[in-house]
Amino acid sequence: MDDQSIVGECKNLLSEISCDFVGVALQDEKGLNIRWHYAVGNANEKYRLITVRFGKGIAGKVISSGSPIMIEDFPNISYGKPLEQPIMLAENLVSSYAVPLFFNGAPKGVLLVGNRQKHLYTVEDQNKVREAASSLEKILILHFASGGL
Protein backbone atom coordinates (compact mmCIF):
# COMPACT_ATOMS: atom_id res chain seq x y z
CA MET A 1 0.00 0.00 0.00
CA ASP A 2 1.18 3.49 -0.76
CA ASP A 3 1.46 5.14 2.67
CA GLN A 4 2.84 8.34 1.13
CA SER A 5 -0.28 8.73 -1.03
CA ILE A 6 -2.52 8.33 2.01
CA VAL A 7 -0.52 10.78 4.11
CA GLY A 8 -0.38 13.15 1.13
CA GLU A 9 -4.17 13.08 0.78
CA CYS A 10 -4.50 13.80 4.52
CA LYS A 11 -2.02 16.71 4.26
CA ASN A 12 -3.94 18.16 1.31
CA LEU A 13 -7.17 18.04 3.30
CA LEU A 14 -5.45 19.64 6.32
CA SER A 15 -4.41 22.59 4.13
CA GLU A 16 -7.75 22.84 2.26
CA ILE A 17 -10.07 23.23 5.23
CA SER A 18 -9.69 24.91 8.59
CA CYS A 19 -8.69 21.96 10.79
CA ASP A 20 -5.88 20.90 13.11
CA PHE A 21 -5.95 17.11 12.68
CA VAL A 22 -6.73 14.57 9.97
CA GLY A 23 -6.80 10.85 10.74
CA VAL A 24 -7.68 7.58 9.02
CA ALA A 25 -8.97 4.58 10.96
CA LEU A 26 -9.47 1.14 9.42
CA GLN A 27 -11.33 -1.92 10.59
CA ASP A 28 -9.14 -4.99 10.98
CA GLU A 29 -9.49 -7.52 8.17
CA LYS A 30 -10.49 -10.15 10.74
CA GLY A 31 -12.57 -9.20 13.74
CA LEU A 32 -14.33 -6.03 14.75
CA ASN A 33 -11.44 -3.90 16.00
CA ILE A 34 -10.82 -0.50 14.46
CA ARG A 35 -7.42 1.18 14.65
CA TRP A 36 -6.10 4.62 13.70
CA HIS A 37 -3.39 4.02 11.10
CA TYR A 38 -2.63 7.47 9.68
CA ALA A 39 -2.65 10.99 11.09
CA VAL A 40 -1.37 14.45 10.19
CA GLY A 41 -1.43 17.43 12.51
CA ASN A 42 -1.29 15.01 15.43
CA ALA A 43 -0.10 16.38 18.77
CA ASN A 44 1.44 13.05 19.80
CA GLU A 45 1.63 9.37 18.78
CA LYS A 46 -1.17 8.16 21.09
CA TYR A 47 -3.50 7.65 18.11
CA ARG A 48 -1.42 4.61 17.13
CA LEU A 49 -2.34 2.91 20.42
CA ILE A 50 -6.10 3.42 20.09
CA THR A 51 -8.25 0.42 19.28
CA VAL A 52 -12.03 0.61 19.41
CA ARG A 53 -14.66 -2.02 18.78
CA PHE A 54 -17.28 -1.89 16.05
CA GLY A 55 -19.97 0.57 17.20
CA LYS A 56 -17.72 2.25 19.81
CA GLY A 57 -16.01 5.63 19.62
CA ILE A 58 -16.49 7.99 16.73
CA ALA A 59 -14.75 5.57 14.34
CA GLY A 60 -16.82 2.58 15.41
CA LYS A 61 -20.06 4.56 15.21
CA VAL A 62 -19.27 5.87 11.71
CA ILE A 63 -18.42 2.38 10.47
CA SER A 64 -21.44 0.74 12.12
CA SER A 65 -23.86 3.38 10.81
CA GLY A 66 -22.20 4.05 7.46
CA SER A 67 -23.01 7.74 8.04
CA PRO A 68 -20.99 10.86 8.83
CA ILE A 69 -20.85 12.17 12.40
CA MET A 70 -20.14 15.72 13.48
CA ILE A 71 -19.17 16.66 17.03
CA GLU A 72 -19.29 20.41 17.57
CA ASP A 73 -18.36 20.90 21.24
CA PHE A 74 -16.67 17.90 22.88
CA PRO A 75 -17.10 16.88 25.67
CA ASN A 76 -20.13 19.13 26.26
CA ILE A 77 -22.03 17.78 23.26
CA SER A 78 -20.99 14.30 22.19
CA TYR A 79 -22.13 10.81 21.35
CA GLY A 80 -21.84 8.83 24.57
CA LYS A 81 -19.41 9.34 27.43
CA PRO A 82 -16.16 11.28 26.87
CA LEU A 83 -14.05 8.19 27.65
CA GLU A 84 -15.80 6.44 24.73
CA GLN A 85 -14.13 8.95 22.36
CA PRO A 86 -10.42 8.13 22.71
CA ILE A 87 -9.27 9.93 19.56
CA MET A 88 -10.95 13.14 20.76
CA LEU A 89 -9.22 12.81 24.15
CA ALA A 90 -5.80 11.79 22.79
CA GLU A 91 -5.66 14.72 20.38
CA ASN A 92 -7.50 17.25 22.59
CA LEU A 93 -10.12 17.73 19.87
CA VAL A 94 -13.19 19.83 20.60
CA SER A 95 -14.85 19.54 17.19
CA SER A 96 -14.69 16.83 14.56
CA TYR A 97 -16.33 15.62 11.37
CA ALA A 98 -15.92 11.99 10.35
CA VAL A 99 -17.08 10.17 7.22
CA PRO A 100 -17.04 6.47 6.36
CA LEU A 101 -14.63 4.92 3.87
CA PHE A 102 -16.40 2.28 1.79
CA PHE A 103 -14.96 -0.91 0.25
CA ASN A 104 -17.12 -3.23 -1.82
CA GLY A 105 -20.16 -1.25 -0.69
CA ALA A 106 -19.48 -1.68 3.04
CA PRO A 107 -18.02 0.90 5.47
CA LYS A 108 -14.58 -0.36 6.58
CA GLY A 109 -12.78 2.83 7.52
CA VAL A 110 -13.11 6.42 8.69
CA LEU A 111 -11.67 9.75 7.62
CA LEU A 112 -11.81 12.25 10.48
CA VAL A 113 -10.96 15.95 10.58
CA GLY A 114 -10.73 17.67 13.93
CA ASN A 115 -10.13 21.00 15.61
CA ARG A 116 -8.75 21.77 19.05
CA GLN A 117 -11.22 24.67 19.43
CA LYS A 118 -14.96 24.80 18.88
CA HIS A 119 -15.55 24.79 15.12
CA LEU A 120 -18.51 24.39 12.80
CA TYR A 121 -17.76 22.52 9.57
CA THR A 122 -19.43 24.24 6.63
CA VAL A 123 -21.16 22.36 3.81
CA GLU A 124 -18.11 23.21 1.69
CA ASP A 125 -15.80 21.67 4.33
CA GLN A 126 -17.99 18.57 4.50
CA ASN A 127 -17.91 18.22 0.71
CA LYS A 128 -14.10 18.48 0.69
CA VAL A 129 -13.88 15.77 3.37
CA ARG A 130 -16.17 13.52 1.29
CA GLU A 131 -14.06 14.19 -1.84
CA ALA A 132 -10.89 13.26 0.08
CA ALA A 133 -12.64 10.12 1.35
CA SER A 134 -13.45 9.14 -2.22
CA SER A 135 -9.78 9.57 -3.20
CA LEU A 136 -8.65 7.58 -0.16
CA GLU A 137 -11.04 4.73 -0.99
CA LYS A 138 -9.27 4.31 -4.34
CA ILE A 139 -5.86 4.18 -2.62
CA LEU A 140 -6.99 1.98 0.28
CA ILE A 141 -8.70 -0.61 -1.93
CA LEU A 142 -5.24 -2.17 -2.18
CA HIS A 143 -5.21 -2.59 1.62
CA PHE A 144 -8.31 -4.75 1.55
CA ALA A 145 -7.40 -6.54 -1.68
CA SER A 146 -4.07 -7.60 -0.18
CA GLY A 147 -5.54 -8.85 3.09
CA GLY A 148 -4.86 -5.96 5.43
CA LEU A 149 -2.04 -3.81 6.72
C-alpha positions as CSV (number, residue, x, y, z in Angstrom):
1,M,0.0,0.0,0.0
2,D,1.2,3.5,-0.8
3,D,1.5,5.1,2.7
4,Q,2.8,8.3,1.1
5,S,-0.3,8.7,-1.0
6,I,-2.5,8.3,2.0
7,V,-0.5,10.8,4.1
8,G,-0.4,13.2,1.1
9,E,-4.2,13.1,0.8
10,C,-4.5,13.8,4.5
11,K,-2.0,16.7,4.3
12,N,-3.9,18.2,1.3
13,L,-7.2,18.0,3.3
14,L,-5.5,19.6,6.3
15,S,-4.4,22.6,4.1
16,E,-7.8,22.8,2.3
17,I,-10.1,23.2,5.2
18,S,-9.7,24.9,8.6
19,C,-8.7,22.0,10.8
20,D,-5.9,20.9,13.1
21,F,-6.0,17.1,12.7
22,V,-6.7,14.6,10.0
23,G,-6.8,10.8,10.7
24,V,-7.7,7.6,9.0
25,A,-9.0,4.6,11.0
26,L,-9.5,1.1,9.4
27,Q,-11.3,-1.9,10.6
28,D,-9.1,-5.0,11.0
29,E,-9.5,-7.5,8.2
30,K,-10.5,-10.2,10.7
31,G,-12.6,-9.2,13.7
32,L,-14.3,-6.0,14.7
33,N,-11.4,-3.9,16.0
34,I,-10.8,-0.5,14.5
35,R,-7.4,1.2,14.6
36,W,-6.1,4.6,13.7
37,H,-3.4,4.0,11.1
38,Y,-2.6,7.5,9.7
39,A,-2.6,11.0,11.1
40,V,-1.4,14.4,10.2
41,G,-1.4,17.4,12.5
42,N,-1.3,15.0,15.4
43,A,-0.1,16.4,18.8
44,N,1.4,13.0,19.8
45,E,1.6,9.4,18.8
46,K,-1.2,8.2,21.1
47,Y,-3.5,7.7,18.1
48,R,-1.4,4.6,17.1
49,L,-2.3,2.9,20.4
50,I,-6.1,3.4,20.1
51,T,-8.2,0.4,19.3
52,V,-12.0,0.6,19.4
53,R,-14.7,-2.0,18.8
54,F,-17.3,-1.9,16.0
55,G,-20.0,0.6,17.2
56,K,-17.7,2.3,19.8
57,G,-16.0,5.6,19.6
58,I,-16.5,8.0,16.7
59,A,-14.7,5.6,14.3
60,G,-16.8,2.6,15.4
61,K,-20.1,4.6,15.2
62,V,-19.3,5.9,11.7
63,I,-18.4,2.4,10.5
64,S,-21.4,0.7,12.1
65,S,-23.9,3.4,10.8
66,G,-22.2,4.0,7.5
67,S,-23.0,7.7,8.0
68,P,-21.0,10.9,8.8
69,I,-20.9,12.2,12.4
70,M,-20.1,15.7,13.5
71,I,-19.2,16.7,17.0
72,E,-19.3,20.4,17.6
73,D,-18.4,20.9,21.2
74,F,-16.7,17.9,22.9
75,P,-17.1,16.9,25.7
76,N,-20.1,19.1,26.3
77,I,-22.0,17.8,23.3
78,S,-21.0,14.3,22.2
79,Y,-22.1,10.8,21.4
80,G,-21.8,8.8,24.6
81,K,-19.4,9.3,27.4
82,P,-16.2,11.3,26.9
83,L,-14.0,8.2,27.7
84,E,-15.8,6.4,24.7
85,Q,-14.1,8.9,22.4
86,P,-10.4,8.1,22.7
87,I,-9.3,9.9,19.6
88,M,-10.9,13.1,20.8
89,L,-9.2,12.8,24.2
90,A,-5.8,11.8,22.8
91,E,-5.7,14.7,20.4
92,N,-7.5,17.3,22.6
93,L,-10.1,17.7,19.9
94,V,-13.2,19.8,20.6
95,S,-14.8,19.5,17.2
96,S,-14.7,16.8,14.6
97,Y,-16.3,15.6,11.4
98,A,-15.9,12.0,10.4
99,V,-17.1,10.2,7.2
100,P,-17.0,6.5,6.4
101,L,-14.6,4.9,3.9
102,F,-16.4,2.3,1.8
103,F,-15.0,-0.9,0.3
104,N,-17.1,-3.2,-1.8
105,G,-20.2,-1.2,-0.7
106,A,-19.5,-1.7,3.0
107,P,-18.0,0.9,5.5
108,K,-14.6,-0.4,6.6
109,G,-12.8,2.8,7.5
110,V,-13.1,6.4,8.7
111,L,-11.7,9.7,7.6
112,L,-11.8,12.2,10.5
113,V,-11.0,15.9,10.6
114,G,-10.7,17.7,13.9
115,N,-10.1,21.0,15.6
116,R,-8.8,21.8,19.1
117,Q,-11.2,24.7,19.4
118,K,-15.0,24.8,18.9
119,H,-15.5,24.8,15.1
120,L,-18.5,24.4,12.8
121,Y,-17.8,22.5,9.6
122,T,-19.4,24.2,6.6
123,V,-21.2,22.4,3.8
124,E,-18.1,23.2,1.7
125,D,-15.8,21.7,4.3
126,Q,-18.0,18.6,4.5
127,N,-17.9,18.2,0.7
128,K,-14.1,18.5,0.7
129,V,-13.9,15.8,3.4
130,R,-16.2,13.5,1.3
131,E,-14.1,14.2,-1.8
132,A,-10.9,13.3,0.1
133,A,-12.6,10.1,1.3
134,S,-13.4,9.1,-2.2
135,S,-9.8,9.6,-3.2
136,L,-8.6,7.6,-0.2
137,E,-11.0,4.7,-1.0
138,K,-9.3,4.3,-4.3
139,I,-5.9,4.2,-2.6
140,L,-7.0,2.0,0.3
141,I,-8.7,-0.6,-1.9
142,L,-5.2,-2.2,-2.2
143,H,-5.2,-2.6,1.6
144,F,-8.3,-4.7,1.5
145,A,-7.4,-6.5,-1.7
146,S,-4.1,-7.6,-0.2
147,G,-5.5,-8.9,3.1
148,G,-4.9,-6.0,5.4
149,L,-2.0,-3.8,6.7
